[in-house]
Amino acid sequence: MKRPFAPNSEAGYVALRTLHKLELLTTCFTASELARLLRDWRFWARLEQLPPNGAWRRWVFMGGRGAGKTRAGAEWVSAEARYGRFGRIALIGPTFHDVREVMVDGQSGIRALPDARPSYEATRRRLIWPNGAQAHCLSAEDPESLRGPQFDAAWCDELCFWAYPEETLNTLDHALRLGRRPRTLVTTTPRPIAALKRVLAAADTVVTRSTTWDNAHNVAEDFIAALNERWRGGIRHRQELLGELIEDAEGALWKRADLEALRQRPEGELDRVVVAIDPPVTIGSRADACGIVAAGARGEGRARVAYVLADASLQGAPPDVWARRAVELAESVGAQWIVAEANNGGEMVRSVLKAAAPDAIVRLVRASEGKRARAEPIAALYAQGRVRHAAAFADLEDEMCSFGAAGFTKSPDRLDALVWALTDLFHGAAPPRLRII
């Protein structure tokens, strides 16, 4: 059979995509050519995973969970480094752990690709390719780490889940000062945060999109089925699986722009810190989450301001696991006590917490009003600017900005824990002298 196109020509890739049967491929190519083809990302990638044509400055690849965003980012970085188009690349993720375990060494990460693998220098947190190209690992938890270094390209993974997205992106913009045209790839499941919307609005940004189902053959069927059942018909379904950018839901008690305006890390010591728990009734993948939120406050009367410090909520964990998680969080933030809702479980809640930390001070609270009635006074405190978020808490803020809207039916477990923590900080009794240590 005569070969209709050259094996490595750009024009041939479109035609190659129509040849799904292996016997057709084997009649067109020699064994060595077929081996190269099977390793060629341009053949196997979906079109939205490939770099767009044109003189773009930022490429945003938005997709649902498991949509192939990490593989697209890793392949782009690897190709740009191997072919010498960029020599100093910034790899930025929500945490340094995410950069190392997902972007670099993950199953779809840079060092898992079949082509020339870079070496990793742990002490300098960088990848080095045989041609001298480098990629430096950086965390969005520390925007200041981007001051000083300079780059000609960057891969920003899961931007919408960064603790300080605006500050990190602004600092990165000043660091991208090498080469003729520095470029940035942003791979993320979308959320309507200001940083993402600013990037999308730029004239030199191009966008590709993908759903979880587009990459279904590369992920477990149970994974997609479980998420589909969990979020079917709701905002999270459109955001987390379809990769859509969902704006504020009408009727919700909070708006995203308002929460972003209240993003502020506390300076100095807080005079009162608590961890609050909203325990689940059941365990397992279909159970409600155990809401675990830490918050602290300072000041008196109407000058009192609270800071949400952490969201350590767990999905489907048994009591001993979420109790241990709550105690560990209390120790890390220096909490004076733990507040736990006792409507479900009663004294059992106190018992499992005491088993995890016998010296912990545990306060049990019981709900006498509905969730919305308890949440509305807390929403009023946010409107007065008396509650700040020390970082971006993506899952918690998603829940806050959906609660109260039409169609919201899930249990607001993280929000419940937040409400209990802030209620205690603003209306609870005076703090004990002992801290959980």
Phi, psi and omega per residue, in radians:
M1 nan 2.292 -3.119
K2 -1.309 2.399 -3.136
R3 -1.323 2.181 -3.059
P4 -1.427 -0.132 -3.124
F5 -2.782 2.779 3.110
A6 -1.230 2.510 -3.030
P7 -1.141 -0.470 -3.081
N8 -2.004 0.274 -3.119
S9 -1.437 2.562 3.108
E10 -1.065 -0.678 -3.113
A11 -1.126 -0.427 -3.079
G12 -1.346 -0.355 -3.047
Y13 -1.152 -0.665 3.118
V14 -1.095 -0.772 3.114
A15 -1.159 -0.639 -3.123
L16 -1.071 -0.559 -3.090
R17 -1.141 -0.326 3.131
T18 -1.540 -0.131 -3.111
L19 -1.676 1.483 -3.039
H20 -1.523 -0.341 -3.063
K21 -1.607 2.281 -3.065
L22 -1.042 -0.611 -3.111
E23 -1.140 -0.535 3.088
L24 -1.214 -0.699 3.124
L25 -1.126 -0.738 -3.082
T26 -1.183 -0.418 3.087
T27 -1.393 -0.336 -3.092
C28 -1.651 -0.391 -2.993
F29 -2.312 2.672 3.008
T30 -1.282 2.946 -3.116
A31 -1.064 -0.730 -3.124
S32 -1.198 -0.677 3.110
E33 -1.156 -0.671 3.128
L34 -1.165 -0.667 3.114
A35 -1.082 -0.734 3.099
R36 -1.148 -0.688 -3.113
L37 -1.113 -0.713 -3.112
L38 -1.159 -0.315 3.104
R39 -1.735 -0.007 -3.018
D40 -1.562 1.967 -3.100
W41 -1.044 -0.602 -3.093
R42 -1.123 -0.408 3.098
F43 -1.415 -0.757 -3.029
W44 -1.506 -0.419 -3.070
A45 -1.196 2.614 2.929
R46 -1.343 2.715 -3.027
L47 -1.017 -0.640 -3.108
E48 -1.234 -0.250 3.117
Q49 -1.543 -0.116 -3.107
L50 -1.702 2.565 -3.136
P51 -1.024 2.296 3.122
P52 -1.168 2.743 3.027
N53 -1.320 2.874 3.061
G54 1.796 3.050 -3.050
A55 -1.651 0.963 3.128
W56 -1.345 2.713 3.056
R57 -1.775 -0.648 3.082
R58 -2.249 2.349 3.021
W59 -1.961 2.121 3.109
V60 -1.883 2.068 3.079
F61 -1.873 1.801 -3.138
M62 -1.738 2.341 -3.127
G63 -2.776 2.879 3.070
G64 -1.270 3.078 3.134
R65 -1.126 2.356 3.134
G66 1.267 0.371 -3.082
A67 -1.495 -0.001 3.129
G68 1.632 0.388 -3.113
K69 -1.220 -0.748 -3.110
T70 -1.114 -0.752 3.130
R71 -1.079 -0.722 3.125
A72 -1.069 -0.754 3.135
G73 -1.157 -0.763 -3.137
A74 -1.108 -0.741 3.136
E75 -1.143 -0.690 3.132
W76 -1.113 -0.850 3.140
V77 -1.068 -0.800 -3.100
S78 -1.055 -0.801 -3.126
A79 -1.141 -0.779 -3.116
E80 -1.099 -0.643 -3.136
A81 -1.314 -0.795 -3.073
R82 -1.129 -0.635 -3.118
Y83 -1.585 0.100 3.024
G84 1.284 0.301 3.134
R85 -1.322 -0.527 3.044
F86 -2.339 2.502 -3.064
G87 -1.998 -0.361 3.130
R88 -2.356 1.855 -3.008
I89 -2.022 2.379 3.068
A90 -1.667 2.251 3.035
L91 -1.899 1.989 -3.030
I92 -2.175 2.203 3.096
G93 -2.257 3.103 -3.131
P94 -0.988 -0.679 3.074
T95 -2.424 2.898 3.082
F96 -1.132 -0.607 3.096
H97 -1.034 -0.732 3.112
D98 -1.100 -0.708 3.139
V99 -1.073 -0.849 -3.072
R100 -1.235 -0.800 -2.988
E101 -1.503 -0.330 -3.132
V102 -1.943 -1.010 -3.023
M103 -1.267 -0.614 -3.074
V104 -1.688 -1.023 -3.004
D105 -1.890 0.136 3.110
G106 -1.205 2.992 -3.113
Q107 -1.045 -0.524 3.097
S108 -1.923 0.260 -3.065
G109 -1.383 3.106 -3.028
I110 -1.050 -0.756 -3.058
R111 -1.416 -0.029 3.073
A112 -1.642 -0.082 -3.091
L113 -1.329 2.665 -3.043
P114 -1.302 -0.353 -3.106
D115 -1.386 -3.091 -3.038
A116 -0.821 2.014 -3.089
R117 -1.500 2.348 3.082
P118 -1.346 2.745 3.006
S119 -1.518 2.711 -3.121
Y120 -2.005 2.180 3.083
E121 -1.751 1.774 -3.038
A122 -1.098 -0.672 -3.074
T123 -1.168 -0.521 3.141
R124 -1.857 0.016 3.087
R125 0.911 0.958 -3.135
R126 -2.573 2.690 3.018
L127 -1.750 2.503 3.091
I128 -2.297 2.189 3.079
W129 -1.550 2.797 -3.125
P130 -0.972 -0.500 3.142
N131 -1.472 0.039 3.112
G132 1.701 -0.154 3.097
A133 -1.095 2.556 -3.075
Q134 -2.255 2.602 2.992
A135 -2.287 2.179 -3.052
H136 -1.804 2.321 -3.077
C137 -1.565 2.176 -3.074
L138 -2.373 2.670 -3.107
S139 -1.948 2.384 3.083
A140 -1.251 -0.146 3.026
E141 -1.260 -0.285 -3.086
D142 -2.279 1.316 -3.125
P143 -0.987 -0.505 -3.101
E144 -1.133 -0.383 -3.137
S145 -1.165 -0.255 3.110
L146 -1.527 -0.087 3.083
R147 -1.415 2.221 -3.136
G148 1.883 -1.034 3.138
P149 -1.131 2.761 3.072
Q150 -2.357 2.563 -3.001
F151 -2.423 2.871 3.005
D152 -1.992 -0.020 3.095
A153 -2.811 2.805 3.120
A154 -2.637 2.514 2.967
W155 -2.044 2.029 -3.128
C156 -1.872 1.939 -3.071
D157 -1.768 2.394 3.131
E158 0.875 0.947 3.124
L159 -0.920 -0.699 -3.043
C160 -1.237 -0.079 3.138
F161 -2.048 0.272 3.038
W162 -1.306 2.585 3.105
A163 -1.202 -0.670 -3.093
Y164 -2.322 1.247 -3.007
P165 -1.124 -0.779 -3.104
E166 -1.123 -0.848 -3.101
E167 -1.103 -0.722 -3.118
T168 -1.179 -0.775 3.132
L169 -1.129 -0.714 3.133
N170 -1.089 -0.730 3.127
T171 -1.190 -0.667 3.109
L172 -1.092 -0.682 3.137
D173 -0.970 -0.686 3.140
H174 -1.293 -0.415 -3.126
A175 -1.465 -0.346 -3.140
L176 -1.464 1.360 -3.040
R177 -2.284 0.317 3.102
L178 -1.885 2.735 3.050
G179 1.343 3.131 -3.102
R180 -1.382 -0.683 -3.125
R181 -2.534 1.583 3.078
P182 -1.074 2.513 -3.118
R183 -2.297 2.659 -3.130
T184 -2.298 2.346 2.983
L185 -1.894 2.216 3.060
V186 -1.961 2.070 3.072
T187 -1.978 2.182 -3.061
T188 -2.828 2.611 2.826
T189 -1.365 2.202 -2.946
P190 -1.324 2.546 2.898
R191 -2.429 2.586 -3.050
P192 -1.384 1.089 3.098
I193 -1.622 2.729 -3.056
A194 -1.058 -0.671 -3.090
A195 -1.084 -0.791 3.138
L196 -1.162 -0.745 -3.115
K197 -1.126 -0.589 3.091
R198 -1.166 -0.727 3.114
V199 -1.124 -0.759 -3.111
L200 -1.145 -0.521 -3.090
A201 -1.387 -0.243 -3.102
A202 -1.173 2.466 -3.081
A203 -1.145 -0.477 -3.089
D204 -1.758 0.429 3.046
T205 -1.799 2.370 3.012
V206 -2.042 2.606 -3.019
V207 -2.231 2.356 2.925
T208 -2.152 2.703 -3.050
R209 -2.353 2.672 3.109
S210 -2.674 2.603 3.055
T211 -1.781 2.910 3.073
T212 -1.039 -0.666 -3.092
W213 -1.169 -0.468 3.122
D214 -1.073 -0.444 -3.110
N215 -1.965 0.425 -3.005
A216 -1.039 -0.546 -3.089
H217 -1.255 -0.175 -3.138
N218 -1.863 0.014 3.126
V219 -2.249 2.785 -3.092
A220 -1.144 2.436 3.122
E221 -1.029 -0.686 -3.117
D222 -1.111 -0.577 3.127
F223 -1.053 -0.893 -3.108
I224 -1.174 -0.734 -3.119
A225 -1.088 -0.727 -3.117
A226 -1.152 -0.786 3.141
L227 -1.184 -0.669 3.136
N228 -1.106 -0.737 3.129
E229 -1.186 -0.663 -3.082
R230 -1.198 -0.672 -2.999
W231 -1.979 0.106 -3.038
R232 -0.877 2.248 3.022
G233 1.417 -0.100 -3.093
G234 -1.837 -3.135 3.140
I235 -1.106 -0.696 -3.126
R236 -1.097 -0.580 3.095
H237 -1.047 -0.818 -3.119
R238 -1.222 -0.615 -3.096
Q239 -1.395 -0.894 -2.980
E240 -1.437 -0.458 -3.111
L241 -1.904 -0.697 -3.138
L242 -1.555 -0.233 3.108
G243 1.231 0.512 3.141
E244 -1.544 2.594 3.069
L245 -1.542 1.880 -3.043
I246 -1.769 2.166 3.111
E247 -1.418 -3.099 -3.084
D248 -1.014 2.434 3.129
A249 -1.471 2.330 -3.120
E250 -1.146 2.304 3.128
G251 1.688 -0.206 3.134
A252 -1.193 2.631 -3.087
L253 -1.327 -0.342 -3.127
W254 -2.228 2.678 3.042
K255 -2.092 2.537 -3.044
R256 -1.099 -0.726 -3.117
A257 -1.066 -0.640 3.123
D258 -1.167 -0.706 3.120
L259 -1.153 -0.687 3.135
E260 -1.141 -0.604 3.111
A261 -1.185 -0.348 -3.127
L262 -1.741 0.269 3.138
R263 -1.367 2.017 -3.104
Q264 -2.794 2.251 3.077
R265 -1.417 2.421 3.139
P266 -1.229 2.467 3.052
E267 -1.928 2.291 -3.111
G268 1.470 -3.128 -3.037
E269 -1.453 2.500 3.040
L270 -1.604 2.505 -3.059
D271 -1.533 -0.098 -3.134
R272 -2.723 2.211 -3.124
V273 -2.348 2.327 3.135
V274 -2.346 2.770 2.944
V275 -2.052 2.282 -3.133
A276 -2.023 2.538 -3.091
I277 -2.236 2.359 2.949
D278 -1.981 1.641 -3.006
P279 -1.236 2.554 3.074
P280 -1.440 2.798 3.107
V281 -1.430 -0.639 -3.069
T282 -2.175 3.105 3.084
I283 -2.201 2.917 3.119
G284 1.959 3.020 -3.029
S285 -1.123 -0.432 -3.124
R286 -1.712 0.021 -3.120
A287 -1.359 2.809 3.018
D288 -1.149 2.741 3.081
A289 -1.286 2.774 2.957
C290 -1.658 1.920 3.134
G291 -1.279 2.202 3.124
I292 -2.369 1.927 -3.051
V293 -2.303 2.397 3.072
A294 -1.895 2.447 3.108
A295 -2.605 2.704 3.109
G296 -2.435 2.892 -3.100
A297 -2.571 2.820 3.004
R298 -2.540 2.795 3.137
G299 1.625 2.968 -3.119
E300 -2.195 2.718 3.067
G301 1.004 -2.398 -3.106
R302 -1.309 -0.150 3.081
A303 -1.546 -0.005 -3.110
R304 -1.249 2.294 3.125
V305 -2.217 2.369 -3.135
A306 -1.932 2.651 3.111
Y307 -2.202 2.201 3.006
V308 -1.386 2.125 -2.981
L309 -1.748 -0.579 -3.055
A310 -2.855 2.625 2.987
D311 -2.157 1.903 -3.097
A312 -1.998 0.515 -3.068
S313 -1.060 2.635 -3.097
L314 -2.207 2.546 3.103
Q315 -1.787 2.138 2.982
G316 1.225 0.307 -3.079
A317 -1.461 2.562 3.056
P318 -1.238 2.865 -3.052
P319 -0.960 -0.735 -3.094
D320 -1.136 -0.519 -3.130
V321 -1.313 -0.840 -3.134
W322 -1.214 -0.502 3.073
A323 -1.138 -0.777 3.120
R324 -1.107 -0.695 3.125
R325 -1.097 -0.737 -3.136
A326 -1.138 -0.729 3.140
V327 -1.151 -0.730 3.105
E328 -1.072 -0.708 3.107
L329 -1.144 -0.743 3.119
A330 -1.029 -0.727 3.120
E331 -1.146 -0.703 -3.060
S332 -1.228 -0.528 -3.115
V333 -1.763 -0.024 -3.135
G334 1.242 0.698 -3.109
A335 -1.193 2.555 3.123
Q336 -1.512 -0.449 3.056
W337 -2.827 3.016 3.100
I338 -2.022 2.266 3.079
V339 -1.800 2.238 -3.095
A340 -2.352 2.305 3.065
E341 -1.222 2.341 -3.052
A342 -1.979 0.174 3.110
N343 -1.047 -0.633 3.102
N344 -1.978 1.793 3.076
G345 2.025 -0.470 3.088
G346 0.935 -2.260 -3.077
E347 -1.159 -0.316 3.075
M348 -1.026 -0.632 3.140
V349 -1.076 -0.805 3.120
R350 -1.100 -0.698 -3.078
S351 -1.095 -0.786 -3.104
V352 -1.217 -0.561 3.093
L353 -1.232 -0.711 3.107
K354 -1.162 -0.566 3.096
A355 -1.162 -0.609 3.129
A356 -1.339 -0.557 -3.133
A357 -2.649 1.623 -3.058
P358 -0.992 -0.512 -3.102
D359 -1.577 0.023 -3.106
A360 -1.182 2.486 3.032
I361 -1.613 2.059 -3.055
V362 -2.051 2.224 3.053
R363 -1.947 2.169 3.071
L364 -1.637 2.361 3.113
V365 -2.182 2.614 -3.140
R366 -2.193 2.378 -3.103
A367 -1.449 2.184 3.065
S368 -1.900 -0.110 3.118
E369 -2.170 2.929 3.101
G370 -1.228 2.913 -3.076
K371 -1.072 -0.732 -3.124
R372 -1.151 -0.726 3.128
A373 -1.078 -0.619 3.107
R374 -1.291 -0.561 -3.056
A375 -1.408 -0.500 -3.042
E376 -1.062 -0.750 3.084
P377 -1.090 -0.571 3.105
I378 -1.225 -0.697 3.073
A379 -1.062 -0.608 3.107
A380 -1.150 -0.651 3.087
L381 -1.121 -0.680 3.061
Y382 -1.074 -0.755 -3.121
A383 -1.101 -0.478 3.109
Q384 -1.485 -0.035 -3.130
G385 1.319 0.389 -3.063
R386 -1.715 0.054 3.051
V387 -2.241 2.303 3.121
R388 -2.117 2.720 3.041
H389 -1.904 2.160 -3.088
A390 -1.223 -0.302 3.103
A391 -2.758 -3.132 3.071
A392 -1.507 2.079 3.118
F393 -1.895 1.569 -2.911
A394 -1.002 -0.925 -3.063
D395 -1.178 -0.710 3.105
L396 -1.094 -0.805 -3.096
E397 -1.214 -0.570 3.024
D398 -1.041 -0.760 -3.128
E399 -1.159 -0.746 3.141
M400 -1.076 -0.707 -3.060
C401 -1.483 0.076 3.037
S402 -1.992 -0.452 -3.062
F403 -1.115 2.243 3.141
G404 1.698 -0.247 -3.139
A405 -1.434 2.735 3.101
A406 -1.066 2.356 3.116
G407 1.599 -0.124 3.106
F408 -1.414 1.973 -3.052
T409 -2.129 -0.235 -3.080
K410 -1.298 2.879 3.109
S411 -1.355 2.177 -3.096
P412 -1.460 1.218 -2.974
D413 -1.178 -0.771 3.105
R414 -1.123 -0.750 3.133
L415 -1.101 -0.718 3.102
D416 -1.018 -0.786 3.124
A417 -1.100 -0.718 3.089
L418 -1.031 -0.805 -3.117
V419 -1.075 -0.743 3.119
W420 -1.116 -0.715 -3.131
A421 -1.122 -0.823 -3.090
L422 -1.262 -0.604 3.063
T423 -1.062 -0.738 3.121
D424 -1.138 -0.722 -3.104
L425 -1.166 -0.610 -3.081
F426 -1.652 -0.456 -3.019
H427 -2.274 0.007 -3.088
G428 -1.391 3.112 3.128
A429 -1.263 2.946 3.128
A430 -1.063 2.584 -3.088
P431 -1.253 2.524 3.033
P432 -1.224 2.868 -3.114
R433 -1.355 -0.504 -3.097
L434 -1.382 2.558 3.009
R435 -1.948 2.740 3.036
I436 -1.310 2.163 -3.116
I437 -2.265 nan nan
